[in-house]
Amino acid sequence: MNLYFLVEGISEFNIYPRWLNCLLPDLKRVDGFDEITDNNYFVFHGGGQPQIIDEHLPNAIRDINSFESNVKYDRLLVCLDAEELTVDELRTEILTSIQSKKDLNLNDIELILVVQNRCIETWLLGNKNIVPTQLENIPFDASEPFQTYRKYYDVRSKNPELMGIYDDPKFTTHAQFHEAYLKAVFKSRGNSVGLSYGKGKAKEVGEKFYLDQLIKRTKDNPDHLQSFQYFISIINSLK
C-alpha cells in the first residue's frame, strides 16, 4: 500500500506525518513522490487554497498517473480546511473542479477528501486536557484573551466544529478565530514551560498523547469533531 497526501499547509505538513507514525507505524515516509516501493507515503503541502484545488491537486493526479514503475499509489488523500464552506460544499467544489478538467483522469486512483471542519486548529481545540479549568491559577499576563474566548465558547464542553467567530474586526473567517483561540489556550498554559502553538511550530499537537486525547474526545462525545472522526475512520480502514 502506498499513499499520496496532499495537505493544506505547513501545520498539516508537520502534524500529519507524526500522527501517521502513531496510527500506521508500518508505513514509511519518502521524500519524493517517485521514491515509493511498498508501504510508503508521500506528503506535499499546497500552501492553502485555492492553489491546492486549482493547481496542486491536478498536478498530483498527473504525477501519479505518469509514474512509470511496477509499484503504484493506491490512494490520494486530500486534506484541507472547510473554512467558510460546509464539508459537503467543499467536497462538491473539489470534485467539480476535477471533472471540469477534461485532460484529468483518476484512472484507478482512489481519491479520499478529508475536509477539516473548520480547520486543523478546530480539531486541536478538541483536547480537553490542554484547556485550563482553574482560571484563578492562570497568571494575569497569560489569562487574556483565553478567558474572553472561553466565555464566548467553552470548547471543553461544546463541539469545537460548531464554534462561530468572536466579534472582533481582526477575525473575518472561522479559521482565523479558531487559530487565535488555540494560541490563547497554549499561552494560558504557560509560555514559560515552552508551550506554544503557531503555524510551523506544532510540537505538542503532533505527539501521541495529544492525538490520543482527540480520539478520546470523540469516544466520550460521539457527536463532536465529526470531520476528525472521518479522518480517523479512513486511517483505521487502512490498517
Number of C-alpha atoms within 10 A of each C-alpha: 15 19 23 23 21 24 25 26 21 18 20 23 19 19 20 16 19 19 18 18 16 15 17 16 11 12 17 18 20 14 11 11 20 17 14 22 16 14 14 18 25 21 21 21 20 22 14 15 15 11 12 24 21 14 12 20 21 18 14 19 19 15 13 20 17 10 14 10 9 6 14 18 24 15 18 23 20 23 23 26 24 22 19 15 13 15 18 11 11 18 17 12 13 18 13 11 14 19 13 10 11 7 9 14 14 15 9 10 15 13 15 15 20 21 24 25 26 28 22 24 28 26 24 22 25 29 21 17 12 18 20 19 12 7 12 9 11 18 12 10 10 17 20 16 16 24 19 14 20 18 9 14 19 15 21 18 11 13 21 23 23 13 17 15 16 19 10 8 6 9 14 13 14 21 22 17 22 27 20 18 24 24 20 24 26 21 22 26 22 17 12 8 7 12 16 21 22 15 12 13 13 17 15 16 23 21 15 16 11 19 22 13 17 23 17 15 20 17 12 10 13 11 11 20 25 16 19 23 19 15 17 14 11 15 13 11 7 9 10
